């Protein structure tokens, strides 16, 4: 017989109390930390602790969101105060360990600041920085704090209490109404009300129903889906189970791209641990609800993130969109009703259930409730993953949280919503972070990526780069997208090379309209967005190329970097190549 949840919680809390009673050192080893050398720091730290005989626990954690500071070492003192050291190298560790052992922390270049009420005299608090004070951490509440490979830490932090509440004291209908009350909308880009979407599946009486969680994430400049799965996989697992209960589904998939090794291992381990504690499988927590779950994969195709292409991949087919209707809620995976959610969407569910829909609805702005998890990249001082409430202005996001441009140049543009999103000008910085507001301005929030460009960027070159990516990633199933993207790239390359024709602008407009009307999925339907938004805000860049035969910034000069025009078919021979490494 499985243990009661109260017993599981007590065991988890006892473990946590033991860890918090001594010196606790965390190292961020998510993708950003790994790229910066975190694993080398981790190994050197373990060796240093052992050689000193220091009574300290050394833990791998995910990314706390301050990616510019990686590798990040977090020393938690017995009083609970956490001292963060930034951009740590193995050579820095002796001094850090000496400070940890003595309890004194010198004002060094490596110290980022502290977290915790007690603080350390003479050290600044991270909570007072723009990178932290604007944040409202809900989905990312545990990222960079709990060990993502240890379910006990997640439970000690309040994990699985939302699931327990849902299963033991709420009907499916009550749960869906709670989500509707919260105002939660899908975080994958479409922003459709989540409670309404769950209701579509809940109304079906078919015996087999599926919940699919999309972590394909191929957007350049966006990594929050992978970041959540890698840093706090149990939030995603718990949210998926809650969605399964609400919709009456009996099976769930977390859908990942081949090669995303860190998120894959974290998700698989989290699922295994949930099974071991009776939080997955038959009669979860002694209730009548049963739910199974696994990780599914696709090849490295951007279009695989489209909801019907995702289902094709799960069925073992090439990732290509399906015609609709029928819609997934009627006929999805293997012809069964299916509900597709973004990773971030389900990650909110545990806290919404635990704290109530009204609590969540009080955060945000107008119809955009809760928070947005933003990935800030490009020419910024403080790139990172930040969870902020809707309603901040883009200026606050770019100039305060991201710290303005790293180059010191003036902000010229923001590229938002991924390669199919839009380009905004610097005069858009007063726009609020809000689905409707950004759409009205000609851009989309999408999955939360914001790339900042300074005044040395040419809008023609940016549009060309974005459309070249989209052309390469077209699955080729429908010719308006396949052919239209190719023609758009050709015209943009002519313009960028100062060989454009006056009629090219009208021809691109016509091509974009044809793609929007005739393409099967959003990839082709939105493929003209980068150009239309660039023309709206930066028509002058296009005019200089066409009329004066020069690039206004010089960034279009020289050879173009471009992918091959078409992606390879994901055949057995292609997967067998040495350069492809399966997870």
Residue pairs with C-beta under 8 A, 6 or more apart in sequence:
2 277
2 278
2 285
2 286
3 277
3 278
4 285
4 286
5 160
5 164
5 285
8 155
8 160
8 277
9 155
9 156
9 161
11 152
12 151
12 152
12 153
12 155
12 156
13 156
15 152
15 153
15 156
16 152
16 153
16 156
19 57
20 76
20 78
20 80
21 78
22 55
22 56
22 57
22 78
23 54
23 55
23 56
23 57
23 75
23 76
23 77
23 78
23 100
24 56
24 57
24 59
24 75
24 76
25 45
25 49
25 56
25 57
25 58
25 59
25 73
25 74
25 75
25 76
25 100
26 59
26 60
26 61
26 73
26 74
26 76
26 144
26 145
27 33
27 38
27 41
27 42
27 45
27 58
27 59
27 60
27 61
27 71
27 72
27 73
27 74
28 38
28 61
28 62
28 63
28 64
28 70
28 71
28 72
28 74
28 144
29 38
29 39
29 42
29 60
29 61
29 62
30 62
30 63
30 227
30 230
30 231
30 262
31 63
31 223
31 226
31 227
31 230
31 262
32 63
32 67
32 70
32 223
33 63
33 70
33 71
33 72
34 262
35 70
36 70
36 71
36 87
37 71
37 89
38 70
38 71
38 72
40 90
41 71
41 73
41 88
41 89
41 90
41 93
42 58
42 60
44 90
44 93
45 58
45 73
45 93
45 97
46 58
48 54
48 93
48 94
48 97
49 56
49 58
49 97
52 97
52 101
54 97
54 100
54 101
56 100
59 147
60 147
60 148
60 149
61 74
61 144
61 145
61 146
61 147
61 148
61 231
62 143
62 144
62 148
62 227
62 230
62 231
62 232
63 70
63 143
63 144
63 227
63 230
63 231
63 385
64 72
64 74
64 143
64 144
64 145
65 135
65 140
65 143
65 144
65 227
65 384
65 385
65 386
65 387
66 72
66 84
66 86
66 112
66 131
66 382
66 384
67 383
67 384
67 385
68 381
68 382
68 383
68 384
69 84
69 86
69 87
69 112
70 86
70 87
71 87
71 88
71 89
72 84
72 85
72 86
72 88
72 112
72 144
73 84
73 85
73 88
73 93
73 96
74 82
74 83
74 84
74 85
74 144
75 82
75 83
75 84
75 85
75 96
75 99
75 100
76 82
76 83
77 83
77 103
77 120
79 116
79 118
80 116
80 117
80 118
81 114
81 115
81 116
81 117
81 118
81 119
81 120
82 114
82 115
82 116
83 99
83 105
83 111
83 114
83 120
83 123
84 111
84 112
84 113
84 114
84 115
84 126
85 92
85 96
85 110
85 111
85 112
86 110
86 111
86 112
87 110
88 96
88 110
92 110
95 106
95 108
95 110
96 110
99 105
99 106
105 111
105 120
105 122
105 123
107 122
107 123
111 123
112 126
113 123
113 124
113 125
113 126
113 128
113 129
114 120
114 123
114 124
114 125
114 126
115 125
115 126
115 127
119 125
126 132
127 133
130 400
130 401
130 403
131 382
131 384
131 386
131 401
131 403
134 386
134 388
134 389
134 392
134 396
134 400
134 401
135 386
135 387
135 388
136 363
136 371
136 387
136 388
136 389
137 143
137 387
138 348
138 351
138 360
138 363
138 370
138 371
138 387
139 228
139 235
139 344
139 347
139 348
139 351
139 371
139 373
139 387
140 227
140 228
140 231
140 232
140 373
140 385
140 387
141 157
141 232
141 235
141 351
142 154
142 157
142 159
142 231
142 232
142 235
143 227
143 228
143 231
143 232
144 231
145 157
146 153
146 154
146 157
146 232
147 153
148 230
148 231
148 232
148 233
148 234
148 266
148 270
149 266
149 269
151 159
151 234
151 270
151 273
151 274
151 277
154 160
154 232
154 234
154 235
158 354
159 234
159 235
159 238
159 350
160 234
160 238
160 279
160 350
161 350
161 354
162 238
162 242
162 349
162 350
162 351
162 352
162 353
162 354
163 238
163 241
163 242
163 245
163 279
163 284
163 285
163 350
163 353
164 285
165 353
165 354
166 175
166 242
166 245
166 246
166 353
167 245
167 284
167 285
167 287
167 289
168 285
168 287
170 178
170 353
172 202
172 245
172 246
172 247
172 248
173 202
175 242
175 245
175 246
175 353
176 195
176 198
176 199
176 202
176 246
177 195
177 357
178 195
178 352
178 353
178 356
178 357
179 194
179 195
179 198
179 246
179 349
179 352
179 357
180 193
180 195
180 196
180 199
180 357
181 195
181 356
181 357
181 358
181 361
182 195
182 348
182 352
182 357
182 358
182 360
182 361
182 369
182 370
183 193
183 357
183 360
183 361
183 364
183 367
183 369
183 370
184 193
184 194
184 195
184 345
184 348
184 349
184 352
184 360
184 369
184 370
185 191
185 192
185 193
185 194
185 367
185 368
185 369
185 435
186 192
186 193
186 194
186 197
186 341
186 342
186 345
187 342
187 343
187 344
187 345
187 348
187 372
187 373
187 447
187 448
188 214
188 305
188 341
188 342
188 344
188 345
188 447
189 342
189 417
189 418
189 444
189 445
189 446
189 447
191 368
191 435
191 445
194 341
194 345
197 329
197 339
197 341
198 243
198 246
198 247
198 339
200 329
200 339
201 209
201 211
201 247
201 248
201 249
201 329
201 337
201 338
201 339
202 246
202 247
202 248
204 248
204 329
204 330
204 337
206 336
206 337
207 250
208 250
208 251
208 336
209 247
209 248
209 249
209 250
209 251
209 336
209 337
209 338
209 339
210 249
210 251
210 252
210 253
210 332
210 333
210 336
210 337
210 338
210 339
211 240
211 243
211 244
211 247
211 249
211 251
211 252
211 253
211 338
211 339
211 341
212 252
212 253
212 255
212 307
212 310
212 311
212 314
212 332
212 333
212 338
212 339
212 340
212 341
213 236
213 239
213 240
213 252
213 253
213 254
213 255
213 340
213 341
213 342
213 343
213 346
214 225
214 255
214 305
214 307
214 310
214 340
214 341
214 342
214 343
215 225
215 226
215 229
215 236
215 254
215 255
215 256
215 257
215 260
215 263
215 267
215 343
216 255
216 256
216 257
216 298
216 302
216 304
216 305
216 310
217 223
217 225
217 226
217 257
217 305
217 343
217 447
218 257
218 300
218 301
218 302
218 304
218 305
218 473
219 302
219 418
219 419
219 446
219 447
219 449
220 418
220 419
220 449
220 451
220 469
221 375
221 377
221 378
221 415
221 418
221 449
221 450
221 451
222 375
222 418
222 446
222 447
222 448
222 449
223 375
223 385
224 343
224 344
224 373
224 374
224 375
224 385
224 447
224 448
225 342
225 343
225 344
225 447
226 260
226 262
226 263
227 385
228 235
228 236
228 343
228 344
228 347
228 373
229 236
229 254
229 256
229 263
229 266
229 267
229 343
230 262
230 263
230 266
232 347
233 263
233 266
233 267
233 269
233 270
234 270
234 273
234 274
235 347
235 350
236 254
236 267
236 270
236 343
236 346
236 347
237 254
237 267
237 270
237 271
237 274
237 280
237 293
238 279
238 349
238 350
239 345
239 346
239 347
239 348
239 349
239 350
240 252
240 254
240 293
240 341
240 346
241 252
241 274
241 279
241 280
241 284
241 291
241 293
242 346
242 349
242 350
242 353
243 249
243 252
243 339
243 341
243 346
243 349
244 250
244 251
244 252
244 291
244 293
245 289
245 291
247 339
249 291
249 339
250 290
250 291
250 292
251 291
251 292
251 293
252 291
252 292
252 293
252 294
253 293
253 294
253 295
253 296
253 314
253 333
254 267
254 271
254 293
254 294
254 295
254 296
254 343
255 295
255 296
255 297
255 298
255 310
255 313
255 314
256 263
256 264
256 267
256 295
256 296
256 297
256 298
257 297
257 298
257 299
257 300
257 304
258 297
258 298
258 299
258 300
258 582
258 583
259 300
259 581
259 582
259 583
260 583
261 583
264 295
264 297
264 583
265 583
267 295
268 295
271 280
271 293
271 294
271 295
274 280
274 293
275 281
278 284
278 285
279 285
280 291
280 292
280 293
281 290
281 291
281 292
282 290
283 289
283 290
284 290
284 291
296 313
296 314
297 313
297 583
298 304
298 310
298 313
298 319
299 313
299 319
299 570
299 575
301 309
301 319
301 473
301 475
301 567
301 570
302 419
302 469
302 473
302 523
303 309
303 319
303 320
303 321
303 473
303 474
303 475
303 521
303 523
304 310
304 313
304 319
306 319
306 321
306 521
306 522
306 523
307 328
307 340
308 321
308 322
308 324
308 328
308 521
309 319
309 320
309 321
309 322
309 475
309 521
310 319
310 340
311 322
311 328
311 332
311 333
311 338
311 340
312 318
312 319
312 320
312 321
312 322
313 319
314 333
315 333
315 334
318 475
318 569
318 570
319 475
319 570
320 475
320 477
321 475
321 477
321 520
321 521
321 523
323 520
328 337
328 338
328 339
328 340
329 337
329 338
329 339
330 337
331 337
332 338
332 339
332 340
342 447
344 373
344 447
344 448
348 360
348 370
351 360
352 359
352 360
360 369
360 370
361 369
361 370
363 369
363 370
363 371
363 389
363 390
364 370
364 371
364 389
364 390
364 391
365 389
365 390
365 391
365 432
365 433
365 434
366 391
366 434
366 436
367 434
367 435
367 436
368 390
368 391
368 433
368 434
368 435
368 436
369 390
370 389
370 390
371 387
371 388
371 389
371 390
372 387
372 388
372 389
372 390
372 433
372 445
372 448
373 385
373 386
373 387
373 448
374 385
374 386
374 387
374 388
374 397
374 448
374 449
374 450
375 384
375 385
375 448
375 449
375 450
376 382
376 383
376 384
376 385
376 386
376 397
376 398
376 401
376 402
376 450
376 452
377 383
377 449
377 450
377 451
377 452
378 415
378 450
378 451
378 452
378 453
379 405
379 406
379 407
379 409
379 452
379 453
379 454
380 398
380 402
380 403
380 404
380 405
380 406
380 452
381 402
381 403
381 404
381 405
381 406
382 401
382 402
382 403
383 402
384 402
386 397
386 401
388 397
388 401
388 433
390 432
390 433
390 434
390 435
391 432
391 433
391 434
392 432
392 433
393 429
393 430
393 431
393 432
393 433
394 414
394 424
394 428
394 429
394 430
394 431
394 432
394 433
394 450
395 429
395 430
397 433
397 450
398 404
398 411
398 414
398 429
398 450
398 452
399 411
399 429
402 452
404 411
405 411
405 452
405 454
407 454
407 456
409 454
409 455
409 456
410 426
410 454
410 455
411 426
411 429
411 452
411 453
411 454
411 455
412 425
412 426
412 453
412 454
412 455
412 456
412 457
413 423
413 424
413 425
413 426
413 452
413 453
413 457
413 459
413 462
413 537
413 538
414 423
414 424
414 428
414 429
414 443
414 450
414 451
414 452
414 453
415 421
415 422
415 423
415 424
415 450
415 451
415 453
415 462
415 466
415 530
416 422
416 423
416 424
416 438
416 443
416 444
416 445
416 446
416 449
416 450
416 451
417 438
417 443
417 444
417 445
417 446
417 447
417 449
418 446
418 447
418 449
419 466
419 467
419 469
419 470
419 473
419 530
420 446
420 470
420 522
420 523
420 526
420 527
420 529
420 530
421 443
421 444
421 446
421 449
421 529
421 530
421 533
422 441
422 442
422 443
422 444
422 529
422 530
422 532
422 533
423 443
423 459
423 462
423 463
423 530
423 533
423 534
423 537
423 538
424 431
424 441
424 442
424 443
424 533
424 537
425 537
425 538
427 537
428 441
428 443
428 537
431 437
431 438
431 441
433 445
435 444
435 445
438 444
438 445
442 532
442 533
442 536
442 537
443 533
444 529
453 462
455 553
456 553
456 554
456 555
457 553
457 555
458 496
458 541
458 551
458 552
458 553
458 554
458 555
458 556
459 534
459 537
459 538
459 541
459 542
460 492
460 495
460 496
460 534
460 541
460 542
460 545
460 551
460 556
461 496
461 551
461 555
461 556
462 530
462 534
463 492
463 530
463 531
463 534
464 489
464 492
464 493
464 495
464 496
464 560
466 530
467 485
467 488
467 489
467 492
467 527
467 530
467 531
468 489
468 492
468 562
468 563
469 563
470 485
470 523
470 527
470 530
471 485
471 486
471 488
471 489
471 565
472 563
472 564
472 565
472 566
472 567
473 523
473 567
474 481
474 482
474 485
474 523
474 524
475 523
476 482
476 566
477 520
478 518
478 519
478 520
478 524
479 518
480 514
480 515
480 517
480 518
480 519
480 524
481 515
481 519
481 520
481 521
481 523
481 524
481 527
484 511
484 512
484 514
484 515
484 519
484 524
484 527
485 515
485 524
485 527
486 565
487 507
487 511
488 508
488 511
488 512
488 527
488 528
488 531
489 562
489 565
491 500
491 504
491 507
491 508
491 511
492 508
492 531
493 560
494 500
494 501
494 504
495 504
495 542
495 545
495 546
496 545
496 551
496 556
496 560
497 556
497 560
498 545
498 549
498 550
498 551
498 556
500 545
500 546
501 546
502 546
504 546
505 535
505 542
505 546
508 528
508 531
509 528
509 532
511 528
512 527
512 528
512 531
512 532
513 528
515 524
515 525
515 527
515 528
516 524
516 525
516 526
516 528
518 524
519 525
519 527
534 541
534 542
535 542
540 552
541 552
541 553
544 550
544 551
544 552
545 551
545 552
545 556
551 557
568 574
574 580
575 582
